[in-house]
Amino acid sequence: MRHYNLADSVFRYSQKQPDSPAIVYKGESCSYKQFATKAFAISLYLKEIPNWNLRSNTTSRVGILASRNSDACIGLIGACWAGATYIPISPKLPKDRVLIIFSLCNLTALIVDDEGAKLLTEQVLEHCPKTIIYLGKKPQITFHHSSTQITSVDSLEKNEPITPPTPMSMDKLAYIIFTSGTTGSPKGVMISVGAAYQYILTIKEHLGLKASDRALETCELSFDFSVHNMFSTWVAGASLHILPATMVMNAVKFVQNSELSVWNSVPSLAGMLRQMKILQPNCLPHLRITVFGGEQLPEGTAVNWKAAAPNSKIFNLYGPTEATVFCMSQEIEERIPVTKGRHVVSIGGALPFNEAAILDEQGQRLGDDIQGELAIAGSQLADGYLGMEKLTEERFPVIDGKRWYLTGDLAFRDISGNFHCLGRIDNQVKINGYRIELEEIDAHLRLSCGEDLVCSIALLQPDGTAKGIVSFVANEVDEDKIIATLKAKLPYYMIPSRIISLKEMPLNASGKVDRRALLSLLKNDNV
């Protein structure tokens, strides 16, 4: 059986091009040699933990309680180097949710930065593993807990020759990322080394990434888009430039000043920059590759981006966490491939070693132009959900001898073979007996008001049917005029009862429109 480690590229380039930058954050550059030296030191310390990686059939699990910064990347690669499964945990999570993740994962060690350290109250420390590595730079931060060994990363570096990362068989877990669960408890998606390896090599070739590239990082570690940003960059020997959270509104200037060649983000960020009139024609001439993913890409955003970055190839990537980041791709060339009636970019076709199909409720394949559930098969599929065997069986069924993942997305394939995603099946609601799709309302709303950042939500009754629809727009609009325009395009039962203008659309930690925050605004009568 073949072996691989997510830290292999960092080690390889630390030997091949040691002085090349691997990470750049807040003006400080970390070379591949420095990156490898620090990560290797962390790995040595972890491997000294009693019974490290000796549990049957599993690897040790290391939590990364850190925000996006160079220290977090070093800690993550250090865990990988030691042969561990890494588990990213956002410091922005509520304490109770962090404790749930701790209880589900049975962590061997925890790596924290300054933001993560703020969560380590006495109560949290009671549930932490005995080994904690502190990545931060603030000596005034202290921890008090008798059974916990907390070590500063600065004390770990030794003058030992760097040896290659611990080989991991393809069936071992590379990482576990937690997503929202319908029951209110987080779901841990388990991604194997083999699935991650397949994705990293496939996407490097698909995009044509090179060692000279300078790539943008806009994501937190707990959003699986970060897996793409980090490992597609390092497998090419390129440099990852981390956008500080405080500079999101200055992303264009950041890219210009750093002369970046690769843009990675959710479309909402580009939509926000467009709304603020920051995205001007030819403002990003250095970009040669643009990757959008994580949510639907509006046609207006794509048009605007083509003008802003005229020298860039643009890829609209699609994929659920359960299929290892991205499994489908649509390159936007001269003509923008748009989903008819929705004014969003199509999701194209499956990447190599992946397969896509449209299935009905009985798991039977549907023909072209017939809507159904998008299903994915191939070597990138997750092992399933941590500790949720029944849900794993439901969402990863074996159909005609092949294992699939049911995405929960409504989609269809056109006669040319291109796939089109219409949104979440669970965003379908019934009003007065009519079944409607909220994303269809959003598509017409974007056209009517000329804004990309829009969102429609249903006001549900106890029986699950909707009593009405409220739409939000991230700009001042004439509500009566917009509703009149929608009435000319949509049936009466799809017309929003209100259109609310917001100065700023709430986004979640992944940079997507936060539907829950919009519902809270309504419930609290804040709009």
Protein Blocks (a to p, Z undefined) as FASTA:
>chain_A
ZZddfklmmmmmmmmmmmbcfbdcehiacdfklmmmmmmmmmmmmmmpghihkaghiacd
ddddddddfklmmmmmmmmmnopacddddfkbcfklmmmmmmmnopabdcddfklmmmmc
fklmmmpcfbdcdfbfbfkbccddfkbccddfklmpccbdcdddddddfkbcfbdcdddd
fkopacdddddfklmmmmmmmmmmmnopafkbccddfbdfklmklmmmmmmmmmnopacd
dddfklmmmmmmmmmmnopabdcddfklmmmmmmnomacghklmmbmbdcdehiacdfkl
mmmmmmmmmmbccddddddfklgoiacdcdddfbccddehklpacehiadehiacddddf
kopacdehiacddddedjkbcfbjehilklmmmmmcceehiacddehpacdddfkopacd
ebjfklpcceehiacdfklmmmmmmmmnopabdcddddddfkopafbdcddddbdddfkl
mmmmmmmmpcfklpcfbdcddfbdcddfkopacfklmmmmmmnopZZ
